[in-house]
Amino acid sequence: MPSYSPKLNLVECVIHLLRLRCLHHLPLGTTLTQIKQQLHEFFAANQFLSAEQVQNSLNFIFSLVP
């Protein structure tokens, strides 16, 4: 595994998934206000990660600690 990986930090994993799901294909001229609105709408309509997904991610991270 590389020295930096979103798999090693739950917050980085969430940021990575947000980029993929919400920000990756935005037009170049998109403003921060538009991005903020899009993220608010996304979270109002969707559950981002289930409790099981969070627990699985944490279990994976903790399994790496000796």
N, CA, C and O of each residue as an XYZ file, in Angstrom:
264
protein
N       0.852     -1.172      0.000
C       0.000      0.000      0.000
C       0.901      1.238      0.000
O       1.926      1.252      0.681
N       0.531      2.274     -0.753
C       1.357      3.485     -0.775
C       1.402      4.153      0.599
O       0.554      3.907      1.457
N       2.408      5.000      0.783
C       2.550      5.674      2.078
C       1.358      6.574      2.388
O       1.039      6.804      3.554
N       0.700      7.085      1.345
C      -0.522      7.864      1.552
C      -1.649      7.147      0.828
O      -1.526      6.813     -0.350
N      -2.720      6.918      1.518
C      -3.877      6.284      0.908
C      -5.125      6.714      1.657
O      -5.120      6.746      2.888
N      -6.207      7.048      0.938
C      -7.459      7.365      1.629
C      -7.968      6.198      2.473
O      -8.773      6.391      3.385
N      -7.497      4.989      2.167
C      -7.926      3.821      2.933
C      -7.381      3.839      4.359
O      -7.860      3.095      5.215
N      -6.390      4.677      4.617
C      -5.751      4.693      5.930
C      -6.323      5.744      6.873
O      -5.929      5.803      8.038
N      -7.236      6.565      6.396
C      -7.777      7.648      7.203
C      -9.232      7.835      6.792
O      -9.507      8.131      5.629
N     -10.158      7.671      7.714
C     -11.579      7.739      7.388
C     -11.974      9.095      6.811
O     -12.768      9.156      5.872
N     -11.438     10.169      7.351
C     -11.767     11.505      6.842
C     -11.270     11.665      5.411
O     -11.983     12.200      4.562
N     -10.054     11.205      5.138
C      -9.526     11.276      3.773
C     -10.347     10.414      2.823
O     -10.532     10.768      1.659
N     -10.833      9.299      3.313
C     -11.688      8.431      2.504
C     -12.978      9.160      2.129
O     -13.407      9.107      0.976
N     -13.588      9.832      3.085
C     -14.818     10.588      2.826
C     -14.552     11.705      1.822
O     -15.343     11.906      0.900
N     -13.456     12.427      1.988
C     -13.102     13.495      1.049
C     -12.907     12.921     -0.347
O     -13.383     13.494     -1.327
N     -12.217     11.804     -0.444
C     -11.983     11.149     -1.732
C     -13.314     10.755     -2.392
O     -13.508     10.992     -3.584
N     -14.221     10.160     -1.623
C     -15.515      9.756     -2.172
C     -16.351     10.958     -2.590
O     -17.040     10.911     -3.608
N     -16.294     12.041     -1.806
C     -17.009     13.269     -2.187
C     -16.500     13.807     -3.519
O     -17.283     14.211     -4.379
N     -15.196     13.806     -3.677
C     -14.625     14.262     -4.946
C     -15.139     13.422     -6.095
O     -15.532     13.955     -7.133
N     -15.140     12.101     -5.916
C     -15.581     11.215     -6.992
C     -17.066     11.364     -7.291
O     -17.461     11.428     -8.455
N     -17.885     11.420     -6.256
C     -19.339     11.432     -6.439
C     -19.900     12.792     -6.819
O     -20.863     12.867     -7.582
N     -19.323     13.862     -6.308
C     -19.950     15.179     -6.459
C     -19.135     16.192     -7.246
O     -19.710     17.088     -7.864
N     -17.839     16.078     -7.242
C     -17.024     17.174     -7.758
C     -16.248     16.845     -9.028
O     -15.798     17.750     -9.731
N     -16.088     15.570     -9.324
C     -15.167     15.146    -10.384
C     -15.495     15.733    -11.759
O     -14.582     16.117    -12.490
N     -16.757     15.808    -12.119
C     -17.123     16.230    -13.469
C     -17.739     17.630    -13.528
O     -18.451     17.953    -14.479
N     -17.477     18.446    -12.536
C     -18.017     19.806    -12.557
C     -17.322     20.633    -13.631
O     -16.134     20.447    -13.892
N     -18.059     21.540    -14.248
C     -17.434     22.429    -15.236
C     -16.349     23.293    -14.592
O     -16.393     23.566    -13.393
N     -15.399     23.709    -15.379
C     -14.246     24.466    -14.898
C     -14.634     25.748    -14.161
O     -13.982     26.103    -13.179
N     -15.665     26.444    -14.602
C     -16.030     27.724    -14.004
C     -16.949     27.632    -12.802
O     -17.486     28.654    -12.374
N     -17.150     26.455    -12.242
C     -18.048     26.285    -11.105
C     -17.520     27.059     -9.899
O     -16.347     26.946     -9.542
N     -18.394     27.841     -9.281
C     -17.986     28.654     -8.132
C     -18.089     27.849     -6.837
O     -18.744     26.808     -6.792
N     -17.439     28.341     -5.794
C     -17.532     27.691     -4.485
C     -18.966     27.694     -3.965
O     -19.393     26.744     -3.307
N     -19.704     28.751     -4.255
C     -21.108     28.819     -3.850
C     -21.911     27.713     -4.519
O     -22.749     27.081     -3.877
N     -21.663     27.475     -5.798
C     -22.356     26.406     -6.512
C     -21.963     25.031     -5.966
O     -22.810     24.146     -5.840
N     -20.696     24.857     -5.647
C     -20.231     23.588     -5.079
C     -20.893     23.364     -3.723
O     -21.356     22.262     -3.428
N     -20.937     24.403     -2.904
C     -21.571     24.305     -1.590
C     -23.036     23.904     -1.740
O     -23.519     23.035     -1.014
N     -23.741     24.529     -2.673
C     -25.150     24.212     -2.904
C     -25.314     22.764     -3.359
O     -26.216     22.064     -2.897
N     -24.455     22.322     -4.250
C     -24.532     20.949     -4.746
C     -24.296     19.944     -3.616
O     -24.987     18.929     -3.530
N     -23.330     20.226     -2.761
C     -23.061     19.332     -1.632
C     -24.229     19.309     -0.644
O     -24.587     18.248     -0.133
N     -24.824     20.475     -0.373
C     -25.994     20.528      0.512
C     -27.132     19.696     -0.062
O     -27.777     18.939      0.663
N     -27.378     19.832     -1.356
C     -28.448     19.070     -2.001
C     -28.151     17.571     -1.969
O     -29.046     16.759     -1.736
N     -26.893     17.214     -2.205
C     -26.523     15.802     -2.180
C     -26.785     15.199     -0.808
O     -27.395     14.135     -0.702
N     -26.321     15.884      0.261
C     -26.489     15.341      1.606
C     -27.943     15.370      2.067
O     -28.344     14.538      2.880
N     -28.731     16.305      1.565
C     -30.148     16.349      1.923
C     -30.906     15.170      1.315
O     -31.906     14.719      1.872
N     -30.435     14.677      0.182
C     -31.150     13.619     -0.536
C     -30.537     12.233     -0.370
O     -31.173     11.241     -0.725
N     -29.326     12.138      0.157
C     -28.619     10.861      0.194
C     -27.952     10.617      1.539
O     -27.530     11.551      2.222
N     -27.867      9.350      1.901
C     -27.018      8.959      3.023
C     -25.658      8.683      2.417
O     -25.534      7.832      1.536
N     -24.648      9.380      2.869
C     -23.338      9.279      2.227
C     -22.687      7.932      2.488
O     -22.343      7.219      1.545
N     -22.516      7.579      3.733
C     -21.963      6.274      4.108
C     -22.868      5.659      5.166
O     -23.341      6.343      6.074
N     -23.097      4.377      5.037
C     -23.889      3.691      6.058
C     -23.010      3.430      7.281
O     -21.783      3.503      7.212
N     -23.662      3.128      8.389
C     -22.913      2.794      9.606
C     -22.026      1.576      9.362
O     -20.912      1.501      9.882
N     -22.518      0.630      8.576
C     -21.728     -0.570      8.274
C     -20.480     -0.222      7.461
O     -19.407     -0.773      7.708
N     -20.613      0.683      6.500
C     -19.454      1.092      5.702
C     -18.406      1.783      6.570
O     -17.209      1.533      6.426
N     -18.857      2.647      7.464
C     -17.927      3.335      8.367
C     -17.233      2.315      9.266
O     -16.017      2.372      9.452
N     -18.005      1.387      9.820
C     -17.420      0.377     10.700
C     -16.423     -0.495      9.951
O     -15.356     -0.804     10.482
N     -16.753     -0.895      8.727
C     -15.825     -1.704      7.930
C     -14.534     -0.946      7.648
O     -13.448     -1.523      7.700
N     -14.649      0.340      7.352
C     -13.453      1.152      7.093
C     -12.590      1.267      8.343
O     -11.368      1.129      8.280
N     -13.234      1.518      9.474
C     -12.482      1.613     10.730
C     -11.838      0.279     11.097
O     -10.697      0.247     11.555
N     -12.556     -0.810     10.899
C     -11.977     -2.131     11.178
C     -10.749     -2.378     10.314
O      -9.757     -2.929     10.790
N     -10.809     -1.972      9.045
C      -9.661     -2.140      8.157
C      -8.472     -1.321      8.658
O      -7.351     -1.823      8.735
N      -8.726     -0.060      8.996
C      -7.650      0.813      9.478
C      -7.045      0.247     10.763
O      -5.823      0.188     10.902
N      -7.896     -0.169     11.700
C      -7.398     -0.707     12.970
C      -6.646     -2.015     12.781
O      -5.749     -2.331     13.562
N      -6.998     -2.778     11.757
C      -6.301     -4.049     11.515
C      -4.853     -3.829     11.089
O      -4.040     -4.750     11.168
N      -4.527     -2.634     10.646
C      -3.172     -2.325     10.198
C      -2.240     -1.971     11.354
O      -1.018     -1.968     11.206
N      -2.838     -1.673     12.507
C      -2.046     -1.288     13.675
C      -1.641     -2.552     14.426
O      -2.497     -3.352     14.803
N      -0.329     -2.737     14.645
C       0.122     -3.963     15.341
C      -0.279     -3.992     16.803
O       0.029     -4.953     17.508
